[in-house]
Each structure stands twice: as structure tokens, then as C-alpha cells.
Amino acid sequence: MCERLDKVFTTEFGDFGEALGKMIAHKEAKETADADKAEKQAATELKTVGTQIRKETANARDPELKTAAGTSAQRIEASAKDLDYIEKIKSTKDLDGSLKNQISEWISPIAGYCGVTRAVESPSESPSGPPASVAPSASAG
């Protein structure tokens, strides 16, 4: 289950990051209409992350996992509705700072659950947090 969630984070957050990259490029070029379009796309991509988390964990037998997934999905979906949050991202510098912290906050319930689960399943390996590739790319695409 955690491997599938890692894949969701990598793929879906990648799409979110790509949309944010386009938004930033349009903002920097003073292309307001295109920036607004990319902003809405970023919000849609973020909402997709929440939906995918719920889909992947819908049939989970472990109530702890379901709770962790629900909390993460709820945090992500709340941010997807908050265009003010996305609008505050105006440069790649904003991505490097606030967004990494935000992503950690969004996925910390699942990352915590999966880290503990993996440690129990493979005691010789240290618990891992979210995959390194979870941070969105700031490329303008």
C-alpha cells in the first residue's frame, strides 16, 4: 500500500509541480490570463492528489492507514480550494521554501504511517519519509 501511495505522490505531485511551474513562468512574463489558467490547473492537479489517495486507500483494512490517508487527503483538498495559497507562489524561490514545507504537512500522516510500517516490516532499514521526488519541479515546461 505504501509503495502505491509513493507512486501517487511522485506522479500526481509532479503534475501539480508542472502546473505551478507554468503559472510562475506566466506570472514572471506578466501573462495574467495564462497565469490564471495555470493556477486553476494547479488547483485541479492538487485535488487529483487527494482523490488518488482516497482511491488507493478505500479498501485498506488497516484503520490507522485509512485515518492517516483521510487526514492527508483532507489537507490537500483544502489547499486545492484555497487559490490564495497557490496565488502566493510567485517564484521558484517560493517553491523551494514554503511549498516543500506544505507538502510535508500534507503527507506527514501517511509518511508517518508508512515509515513506521516499513520499519516494522524491515527492521534493518531505517524508516523512510516521503520520497525525495515528492517535491514538485519548478520547471516551466
N, C-alpha and C positions, 0 to 999 in steps of 0.2 A: 504494500500500500504506500509506504513512504517513497519508494522508487517512482511510483506513478505520480505522486504529488511533486516530487523533484522535477519530473518532466513537465508537469503543468506549469510550475514556476518558471522553468527555463524558457519554455515555448511562449506561454502567454505573457509573461513579463517582458519577454523580448519584443513581442508585438506592441506592447504598451510603450516600451522604451523607444521603439522606432517612430511611433506616432508623436511622442514627446520631442524627439529629435527634429522631426519635420516642423512641429509647432515652433520650436526655438529658432530654427532657420528662417521661418517666415516672419517671426517677430523681429529678428535682427535685420531682416530685409525690409521691414515696415510694410509687409504684405498682410494687412489686417484680416481680410476676408479669408485668405488661405490659412492664416494662423488660427482663426476661429474654427475653421473646418477641421484642422488637425487636432485642436483642443478637444472638440467633440469626439473625434475618432479615438483619442487617448482615453477619454472617459468610457467610451464603449468597450475598448480593449480591457480596461481595468475591470469593468463589470463582468466581462467574459472570464477573467481570472476567478472571481468569486463564484460564478456559475460552475466553472470546471471543478473547483474544489468541492462544491456541494455534490456534483455529479459523481466524482471519483469516490467520495466517502458515503454516498447514500446507502449503500448496502454493507457498510462496515459493521462488524459485530462488536467491536470494542467501543463501549460508550464514551470512554475517555477520548478516543480518536474523534468520534462524532462531535463531542463538545469542543475540542480544540479546532477542528475543521470549521464548525459553525461560527466560532469566535473569529477566526481568521477571515472567513468569507464575509461576515457581517462588517468587519472593519474595512475591508477592501471595498465592499459595495457602498458603504457610507462615503468613502473618499471619492468613489466614482460619481456620486450625486453632487459632490461639492466642487463645482467648477472653480470656485475661488481658490481652492487648494492648487488645482492644476494651473490656473492663471498666474499664480505666484512664481511659477517656474519660468524664468525669463532667459536663462543662460545655462551653458553646460556646467558652470560653477554651482548653480542651484541643484543640478542633478547630482553632482558629486557629494554635496553636503546633505541637504535636507531629504532628498529622495532615498538615499541609502538608509537613513535612519527611519524613514517612513515605511520602507519595505520591511525592515527588521521588525517594526511594530506590527505590521500587518501579519507577518508569517510567524512571529515568535511562538504563538500557541502550538502550531503544527511542528515547527522546528524543534521546540522543546520536547514534544511528544516523540517525534521521530528520533531525536538524539538519544533519549533515554531508551527507547525500544531497541535501537541499534546497539547500544552499549550492552544491553542485556543479552541480545542475540549473538553478539560478537565481542565478548569481554576484552579480547586482546586489542581491539581497535578503539580508539578514543571516540566519544560521541561527536557526531558532526552536526554542524548547524546548517543553515540554508546553503545550497550550492553556490560556489563562487560566481557562477554565471547568472545568478538571480538579479543582479543589478542591471538595469536597462542600459543599453548602449545609447550614447548621445549622438550617434552619427546622424547626419541629416538625410541620409538615404538618397 
